[in-house]
Amino acid sequence: MDCGHDLSHDQFENLDKHSQWGIDFLERYAKFVKERLEIEQTYAKQLRSLVKKYCPKRPKDDEPRFTSCLSFYSILNELNDYAGQREVVAEEMGHKVYGELMRYSQDLKAERKHHLQEGRKAQQYLDQCWKHMDNSKKKFERECKEAEKSQLIYERLDNDINATKSEVEKAKSQLYLRQHMAEESKNEYAAQLQNFNSEQWKHFNVAIPQIFKNLQDMDERRTVKLGEMYRSFAEVERRVIPIISKCLEGMVTAAKNVNERRDSGIVVESFKSGFEPPGDFPFEDFSQNIQRTGSDGTIGTPKTEGGKPDPKHAVSRTKNKLWLFGKKPKAPTLEDLSHLPPEQRRKKLQQRIDELNKELQKEMDQRDALNKMKDVYEKNPQMGDPGSLQPKISETICNMEKLRSEIHKNEVTFPEDHPEGSYTDDHSQEHRSPPQPDPHEFDDEFDDDDPLPAIGHCKALYSFDGSNEGTLVMKENEVLYVIEEDKGDGWTRVRKQGGEEGYVPTSYVEITLEKNSKGAVTYI
């Protein structure tokens, strides 16, 4: 074909390459957005893991109430919300940018394929028209040559005197036939040429420009779409900025809420002992028995009011108390918390009593529910056996008795308010514990060659660890001798089969006294 056809083909190939490059670039940007949102997802996940790592795992009641701690937990909450906004950014980028780009890319590929197919069809049709025209042209050329050849033969025979008339007529007929065929080929060639020229004009002035315009529109729409996606990419980030700003403002507010005075007050309230500072040491005059000689100007010694000072009292008042900044003496962790200062002991005991009351209330609610169910079963036997609930009811009542015993023991141990308390107060007497006013007192009792006679026996309802001095370890269902009744302090003195003696909680045993002592009395 001519150069116009080659030019059209080259332009078509160039547009094919450019449109493919445009789609590749769009998908490259889509890949960039995908990697960007994956970074956001990873960032948000790491932030949430960080918050979870540093969030308190203990119950809120056990957490420090310091403003510095509360502010830090507030910052963790704000950071968790901040991580949520990063997740929103990732989700919006995935849906409104990456997802939209991939959908548009598929549409773009389909549209490009359609336009290229239309271009190829137009080119193939034009090639077909050109082939028809070229064939008719070649045929016309052949027929003209054949006609010229027939004319030369006719003229040669017509001028030849030796040629017969039939030969001349035959050559003449052949010449007419060839001339007729050449004329028809000429007409056919003219028609095909006219048709090709017409189709070629349509091809280069209508079909191809329209296809090129469609490809141009497609490419421009792709460019516009990229611009919109660039803007959406930024808008996704911009939409979360107000919420992120609120998270940061919350962190700043949490920082402002840190109050050193309030934290110090909490420390004081939590650890104040209730002791008062020790009094002054009295002057101990060891020179009173020495006869004074010399002038009256000798410097005298200060006298204490009430006569001779009591150094034993002074020492006992301060013994093991002056450990504010020194080494605190080790104290055993006693069940009655007698090793704690009064104020702390009072708080711990009250906390223990409150917890026991809550457990007791739960058991009482369960007992009431079981009794109601038992009544329903008794009225409607088809619904269940009332006797099947009795073991559970008995167990619940037993638990209630244990809890009541524990509550009573802690209430008896609960210290009274001593506003005049100080470091020198003997806090071992502020609670009812196994009688131990003096360790040697038990020694006198237990080391007596003649042990006290048993006045009865008892059976252990519960196990007792006997961790306090003067107490006795016992196991559940163990039988012991009673050698001294409860004097109102909640403790009973008992003796084991092997002769070991000590005190056990009265509420932990079932006591039976002998008839010859108190009469047949059994109580818990």
Salt bridges, closest charged atoms under 4 A:
ASP6 OD1 - HIS5 ND1 3.83
ASP16 OD1 - ARG112 NH2 2.22
ASP16 OD2 - ARG120 NH2 3.69
GLU27 OE2 - LYS109 NZ 2.80
GLU40 OE2 - ARG36 NH1 2.64
GLU40 OE2 - ARG86 NH2 2.71
GLU63 OE2 - ARG58 NE 3.07
GLU87 OE2 - ARG48 NE 2.86
GLU92 OE1 - LYS96 NZ 3.09
GLU92 OE1 - ARG239 NH2 3.92
GLU100 OE1 - ARG103 NH2 2.91
GLU100 OE2 - LYS225 NZ 2.94
GLU111 OE2 - HIS115 NE2 3.28
GLU111 OE2 - ARG221 NH2 2.38
ASP127 OD1 - HIS5 NE2 2.78
ASP134 OD2 - LYS138 NZ 3.35
GLU141 OE2 - LYS145 NZ 3.68
GLU143 OE1 - ARG178 NH1 3.83
GLU146 OE1 - ARG178 NH2 4.00
GLU184 OE2 - HIS180 NE2 2.76
ASP217 OD2 - LYS213 NZ 3.19
ASP219 OD2 - HIS18 NE2 3.10
ASP219 OD1 - ARG222 NH2 2.99
GLU235 OE2 - ARG238 NH1 3.23
GLU237 OE1 - ARG36 NH2 3.21
GLU237 OE2 - ARG86 NH2 2.67
GLU269 OE1 - LYS272 NZ 3.42
GLU269 OE2 - LYS347 NZ 3.36
GLU335 OE2 - LYS409 NZ 2.73
ASP336 OD2 - HIS431 ND1 2.71
GLU343 OE1 - ARG346 NH1 3.11
ASP368 OD1 - ARG367 NH2 3.19
GLU401 OE2 - ARG404 NH1 3.36
GLU406 OE2 - LYS409 NZ 3.46
ASP417 OD1 - ARG346 NH2 3.90
GLU430 OE1 - ARG345 NH1 3.58
GLU430 OE2 - HIS427 ND1 2.39
ASP443 OD2 - HIS440 ND1 3.57
GLU445 OE1 - ARG493 NH1 2.59
GLU478 OE2 - LYS496 NZ 3.81
GLU484 OE2 - LYS487 NZ 3.06
GLU484 OE1 - ARG493 NH1 3.63
GLU485 OE2 - LYS518 NZ 3.25
GLU501 OE1 - ARG493 NH2 3.09
GLU501 OE2 - ARG495 NE 2.87
